[in-house]
Amino acid sequence: MRSPIAGQVVAVTGGARGIGQEIARQLAAAGARVAIGDRDGAAARDTAAEIPGTAEGFDLDVTDTESFREFLAATEKLWGPIDVLVCNAGVMWVGPFDEEPESHTRRMLDVNLHGVIRGVRLAAPAMRARGRGHIVTIASAAARLSPPGESTYAATKHGVRGYLVGVREELRGSGVHLSVIMPGVVETDLATGTATGAAKLLSPADVAEAVKRTIAQPRFEVTIPRYIGPVARITDLLPQALRDRALRRMVPDQIAATKDSTSRTHYQSQTEGANTGEQS
């Protein structure tokens, strides 16, 4: 049976490594034509050459409007109008809120939040004009929950969800779908050293499979594992004292988890000023 993804033109940001790489791999294997954008353009081209199916790698800095515009234009020049944009690029600093370097705060806002806003602004109008299209954003369970040690990261993900809620209503009836994927902790460099709390550790394949399902059957909010969404909504109804107790049992304290993590320190030193393609 032919996959509903077959033949679609898909652009993936932050697609050279981690979750983005696996999304690109699975979509290309399903018959999509996949444009892989990453600040590390050489790695994007290597990934495109290695995965099965039709894929091309491109340089992309999601914090630069012209770079993003050129990525989308190059994709369209190669294969025609973009059916699906997957906004995946992300970075994360973990630690006490008052020790977070301002450069990392700015970087998370620029990549995680403004990068998504920029992608939607650039891609959605053309999709609306055609009467079809889909923008899938890889956010995080931190869009519903805020682990200690990830306050700014969680703020960017809350912001992404809030932004998409409003834009989705503006696009109602246009034929353009918006989806926000919210996984728990995923085994990538971005999440190195962190704890999973009550949820299991996810793999990039878990997220990529959710993206495939969501493209085939669009839904706005997708949590991985699925129970995170209902649990977060139920918890919100509890009195504050009970809510606090429940969240402390479910949500990991990432300050404690990463206190002596050399791998975390290495990741954070490497990502300042860089755009990785991984998510948690």
C-alpha positions in Angstrom: 0.0 0.0 0.0 1.4 3.4 -1.0 2.4 5.6 2.0 0.5 8.9 2.3 3.9 10.5 2.7 5.2 9.2 -0.6 6.0 12.0 -3.1 5.6 14.8 -0.5 8.3 17.5 -0.3 9.5 17.8 3.3 12.0 20.3 4.7 13.6 19.5 8.1 15.5 22.0 10.2 18.3 20.8 12.4 18.3 17.6 10.4 22.0 16.6 10.4 22.0 14.7 13.7 19.8 13.3 16.5 16.0 13.5 16.2 16.1 15.5 13.0 18.4 13.0 11.3 16.0 10.2 12.2 13.0 12.1 11.0 14.7 12.7 7.7 15.7 9.1 7.4 12.2 7.7 8.2 10.4 10.2 5.9 12.8 9.6 3.0 12.3 5.8 3.5 8.6 6.4 3.3 9.0 8.0 -0.1 9.2 11.7 0.7 11.7 14.0 -0.9 13.5 15.4 2.1 15.5 18.7 2.3 17.8 18.6 5.4 18.8 22.0 6.7 21.5 22.5 9.4 24.0 25.1 10.5 26.5 22.3 9.9 25.9 22.1 6.2 28.5 19.5 5.6 26.9 17.2 8.1 23.5 17.8 6.5 24.9 16.8 3.1 26.6 13.7 4.6 23.3 12.7 6.2 21.4 13.2 3.0 24.0 11.0 1.2 23.7 8.2 3.8 20.0 7.8 4.3 17.8 5.8 1.9 15.5 7.5 -0.6 15.6 11.0 -2.0 17.3 13.7 0.2 19.5 16.7 -0.2 21.5 18.6 2.5 21.6 22.4 2.8 23.2 25.0 5.0 20.6 26.6 7.3 20.8 29.0 10.3 17.3 29.2 11.7 18.3 32.4 13.6 18.8 34.2 10.2 15.8 35.1 8.2 17.6 35.2 4.9 19.3 31.8 5.5 15.9 30.3 6.3 14.3 31.9 3.2 17.1 30.6 1.0 16.7 27.1 2.4 13.0 27.0 1.6 13.6 28.6 -1.8 16.3 26.0 -2.7 14.0 23.2 -1.7 11.2 24.5 -3.9 13.6 25.1 -6.8 14.7 21.4 -6.5 11.3 19.7 -6.1 8.5 22.2 -6.1 6.3 23.6 -3.3 7.0 22.4 0.2 4.2 20.1 1.6 5.6 19.8 5.1 8.0 21.9 7.1 9.4 20.1 10.2 10.8 22.7 12.7 13.2 20.6 14.7 16.3 22.6 15.5 16.9 23.2 19.2 19.4 23.8 21.9 19.2 23.5 25.7 21.2 24.8 28.7 20.6 23.1 32.0 21.4 24.5 35.5 20.3 26.9 38.2 18.3 29.8 36.7 20.7 32.4 38.3 23.8 30.7 36.9 22.6 30.6 33.3 24.9 32.6 31.0 23.0 35.3 29.1 24.5 34.1 25.9 22.8 30.7 26.4 19.5 32.4 27.3 19.7 34.4 24.1 20.6 31.3 22.1 17.7 29.3 23.3 15.3 32.1 22.6 16.7 32.7 19.1 16.8 29.0 18.1 14.0 27.3 19.9 11.3 30.1 19.8 12.2 32.7 17.2 13.5 30.0 14.9 10.0 28.4 14.9 8.2 31.8 14.5 10.5 32.6 11.6 9.8 29.2 9.9 6.1 29.6 10.3 6.1 33.2 8.9 8.2 32.2 5.9 6.4 28.9 5.0 2.7 29.3 6.1 1.7 32.1 3.7 2.7 30.1 0.6 0.9 27.1 2.0 -2.2 29.1 2.7 -2.2 30.5 -0.9 -2.1 27.0 -2.2 -4.8 25.8 0.2 -2.6 23.0 1.6 0.4 22.4 3.8 1.6 21.2 7.2 4.0 22.6 9.7 5.2 20.1 12.3 7.2 21.5 15.3 9.2 19.3 17.6 8.7 21.0 21.0 9.0 19.1 24.2 7.0 17.8 27.2 8.6 20.9 28.7 5.9 22.8 26.8 3.5 21.5 29.4 5.8 20.8 32.4 8.8 22.9 33.6 11.6 20.8 35.1 13.9 22.6 37.6 17.1 23.4 35.8 15.4 23.9 32.4 13.4 27.1 33.2 14.4 29.1 30.1 14.3 26.0 27.8 10.7 25.3 29.1 9.8 28.9 28.6 10.8 28.6 24.9 8.7 25.5 24.5 5.7 27.0 26.3 6.2 29.9 23.9 6.2 27.7 20.9 3.0 26.0 21.9 1.3 29.3 22.7 2.4 30.8 19.4 1.1 27.9 17.4 -2.3 27.9 19.3 -2.9 31.5 18.1 -1.6 30.9 14.5 -3.6 27.8 14.2 -6.8 29.8 14.7 -5.6 32.3 12.2 -5.1 29.5 9.6 -8.5 27.8 10.4 -10.2 26.7 7.2 -7.1 27.5 5.1 -6.1 23.9 4.5 -2.8 24.4 6.4 -2.3 22.1 9.4 -0.1 22.9 12.4 1.2 20.2 14.8 3.3 20.4 17.9 5.1 17.2 19.0 6.0 17.1 22.7 8.3 14.2 23.7 9.7 13.5 27.1 13.5 13.1 27.4 15.0 11.7 24.2 18.4 9.9 24.0 20.4 12.6 22.2 23.4 14.8 22.9 21.0 17.6 23.8 19.6 15.6 26.7 22.9 14.1 27.8 23.2 13.8 31.6 19.6 14.7 32.3 17.0 12.5 34.1 13.7 11.2 32.7 11.6 11.4 35.8 8.6 9.1 35.8 8.7 8.6 32.1 10.9 6.2 30.1 13.8 7.4 28.0 12.8 7.8 24.4 14.7 7.2 21.2 14.9 9.5 18.2 13.0 6.8 16.3 10.0 7.2 18.8 9.8 10.8 17.8 10.2 10.2 14.1 7.5 7.6 14.1 5.2 10.1 15.8 6.0 12.7 13.1 5.2 10.2 10.4 1.8 9.4 12.0 1.0 13.0 12.4 1.8 13.9 8.8 -0.4 11.0 7.7 -3.2 12.0 10.1 -2.8 15.6 11.3 -3.3 16.4 14.9 -2.5 19.6 16.7 -1.0 18.3 20.0 1.0 15.0 20.2 2.7 14.0 23.5 5.2 11.1 23.7 4.4 9.0 25.7 0.7 9.8 25.0 -0.3 9.8 28.7 1.8 13.0 29.3 -1.0 15.2 27.8 -3.9 13.8 29.9 -1.8 13.7 33.0 -0.7 17.4 32.6 -4.3 18.4 32.0 -5.5 16.5 35.1 -2.7 17.8 37.2 -3.6 21.4 36.3 -7.0 20.9 37.9 -5.5 20.0 41.3 -5.1 22.5 44.2 -1.6 24.0 44.2 -0.3 22.0 47.1 -1.4 18.7 45.5 -0.2 19.8 42.1 3.3 20.6 43.5 3.5 17.1 45.1 2.4 15.3 42.0 4.8 17.2 39.8 7.7 16.6 42.1 7.1 12.9 41.7 6.8 13.0 37.9 9.1 15.7 36.8 12.9 15.3 37.2 15.0 17.8 39.0 17.6 18.4 36.3 19.8 20.5 38.5 20.4 17.5 40.7 20.7 15.1 37.8 23.4 17.1 36.0 25.3 18.4 38.9 28.4 16.3 38.3 27.8 15.5 34.6 30.9 16.0 32.5 29.0 15.1 29.4 26.5 17.9 30.1 29.3 20.4 30.6 30.9 19.3 27.3 27.6 19.6 25.4 26.9 23.1 26.8 30.4 24.3 26.0 30.0 23.0 22.4 26.6 24.4 21.7 27.2 28.1 22.7 26.8 29.9 19.4 26.0 26.6 17.5 22.8 25.3 16.2 22.4 21.6 17.0 19.6 19.5 15.5 18.6 17.7 18.6 15.7 17.9 20.9 14.4 16.6 24.2 
